[in-house]
Amino acid sequence: MTTGAPHPPDPAAAGGTTRRGFLTRASGVAMVAGLAAGYGAFAQVALRYLYPAGRAPRRWMFVARADELAPGAAVRYRAPNGAPVNIARQGEAGDAGDFIALSSTCPHLGCQVHWEPQNNRFFCPCHNGAFDPSGVATAGPPAEAGQSLPRYPLKLEGGLLFIEVPTEPLAAAGPGARARGGRA
């Protein structure tokens, strides 16, 4: 027996889509899109690992006149790619071997390392990390981990000191990026 109330027409029977059908399809599409994005990102990371970029272009850049740096003195240099470098004079022979150029970034947590001529060492104040004059860690967490400061090549020509540093292509430099290296 019917109560007399008419039933609404069934949209599926009339060739339309029900709300449940729409939500089922929409969630399926969203799931497939999420999986594709996730696997795409994974594939990109895997390809970068398997096929790393080539070596960054490098150039010899002027640092200072050699006679401007007294033995035991240091200068901070910023490479065109933004990397800070400590350049210290450790000898008096008059050749490139008198100087050393080491990264100013501690390999432990990335704090800034500076030269302490009175202690004949490079020092990281974050966790009392210490490095000998050649950049080998001697104290603190960097020594425990066997980490050293990366070294940059130097050359001396006509009394002028040059450092070989990585550079960026001009197209890759964003607004506000320095186009040339210089003392920081």
C-alpha positions in Angstrom: 0.0 0.0 0.0 1.3 3.5 -0.9 1.0 6.4 1.3 0.1 8.6 -1.5 3.3 10.7 -1.5 5.0 10.7 -4.8 8.7 9.6 -4.9 11.2 12.1 -6.5 12.4 10.9 -9.9 15.7 8.9 -9.8 18.4 11.0 -11.7 20.4 7.9 -12.5 17.4 6.3 -14.2 16.9 9.5 -16.2 20.6 9.4 -17.4 21.8 12.1 -14.9 24.5 11.8 -12.2 23.7 11.3 -8.5 25.5 13.3 -5.8 27.1 10.1 -4.6 28.4 9.2 -8.1 29.8 12.7 -8.5 31.6 12.6 -5.2 33.0 9.1 -5.9 34.4 10.2 -9.3 35.8 13.5 -7.9 37.6 11.7 -5.0 39.0 9.2 -7.4 40.4 11.9 -9.6 41.8 13.7 -6.6 43.5 10.5 -5.4 45.0 9.8 -8.8 46.3 13.4 -9.1 47.8 13.2 -5.6 49.6 9.9 -6.4 50.9 11.3 -9.7 52.2 14.4 -8.0 53.9 12.3 -5.2 55.5 9.9 -7.6 56.5 12.7 -9.9 58.3 14.5 -7.1 60.0 11.2 -6.1 61.1 10.6 -9.7 62.6 14.1 -9.8 64.6 13.6 -6.7 65.7 10.2 -7.8 66.9 11.6 -11.2 68.8 14.4 -9.5 70.5 11.8 -7.4 71.4 9.5 -10.2 72.3 12.3 -12.7 73.7 15.2 -10.6 74.3 18.6 -12.2 77.8 19.2 -13.6 80.4 21.1 -11.7 79.5 24.8 -11.2 81.4 27.2 -13.4 84.5 28.6 -11.6 86.5 31.7 -12.1 89.6 33.3 -10.7 88.6 36.5 -8.8 90.7 39.2 -7.3 90.9 39.3 -3.5 93.5 41.8 -2.4 97.1 43.0 -2.9 99.3 40.5 -1.1 101.1 43.3 0.9 97.7 44.4 2.3 97.5 41.3 4.4 100.1 41.1 7.2 101.1 37.6 8.5 98.4 36.4 10.9 95.8 38.7 9.4 92.6 37.4 7.7 90.0 38.9 5.5 86.5 37.7 4.8 85.6 37.3 1.1 82.1 36.7 -0.4 82.1 34.6 -3.6 79.8 35.6 -6.4 77.5 32.7 -5.5 77.2 34.1 -2.0 79.6 31.6 -0.2 81.6 33.3 2.6 85.3 32.5 2.6 88.0 33.2 5.2 91.4 34.1 3.6 94.3 34.2 6.1 98.0 34.9 5.6 100.0 32.4 7.5 103.5 32.9 6.1 106.0 35.5 4.8 107.7 33.7 1.9 106.0 35.9 -0.7 104.1 33.2 -2.6 100.6 31.7 -2.8 101.6 29.2 -0.1 101.6 32.0 2.5 97.8 32.2 2.2 94.9 29.8 2.8 91.3 30.2 1.8 88.7 28.2 3.7 84.9 28.2 3.8 83.6 30.4 6.6 80.6 28.0 7.1 81.1 25.4 9.8 80.3 21.9 8.5 78.5 21.0 11.8 75.5 23.4 11.8 76.4 26.2 9.3 77.5 28.8 11.8 80.2 31.4 10.7 83.8 30.5 11.5 86.4 33.2 12.0 90.2 33.3 12.3 91.7 33.8 15.7 95.4 34.8 15.1 96.2 34.8 18.9 95.1 31.1 19.1 96.4 30.2 15.6 93.0 28.6 14.7 89.7 29.0 13.0 86.9 29.1 15.5 83.2 28.4 15.4 81.4 30.0 18.4 78.2 28.0 18.1 79.5 24.8 19.8 83.2 25.7 20.4 84.3 24.0 17.2 88.0 24.7 16.4 90.0 24.1 13.2 93.8 24.1 12.8 95.3 26.6 10.3 94.8 24.1 7.5 91.1 23.7 8.2 91.1 20.3 9.9 88.8 20.1 12.9 90.6 19.8 16.3 87.8 20.4 18.8 84.0 20.3 19.3 81.4 18.6 17.3 83.2 19.0 13.9 86.3 17.1 15.4 84.0 14.4 16.7 82.4 14.0 13.3 85.8 14.2 11.4 84.7 17.3 9.5 87.0 19.8 7.9 86.5 23.2 6.3 86.4 23.1 2.5 89.4 24.8 0.9 89.6 27.1 -2.1 92.6 27.4 -4.5 94.6 30.6 -4.4 97.2 32.1 -6.7 99.5 35.1 -6.5 100.3 37.0 -9.7 102.2 40.3 -9.7 101.6 40.8 -6.0 97.9 40.3 -6.4 96.0 37.5 -4.7 93.3 35.6 -6.6 90.9 32.9 -5.5 89.1 30.3 -7.7 85.4 30.3 -6.7 82.2 29.0 -8.1 80.1 31.5 -10.0 76.5 31.5 -11.0 75.2 32.2 -14.5 73.7 35.6 -14.6 70.3 34.2 -15.6 70.3 32.2 -12.3 71.0 35.2 -10.2 67.9 36.6 -8.6 67.1 40.2 -7.8 69.5 41.6 -5.3 72.1 39.0 -6.0 75.6 40.3 -6.2 77.0 40.3 -9.7 80.7 40.4 -8.5 82.6 39.0 -5.6 84.2 41.2 -3.0 85.2 41.6 0.5 82.3 41.2 3.0 
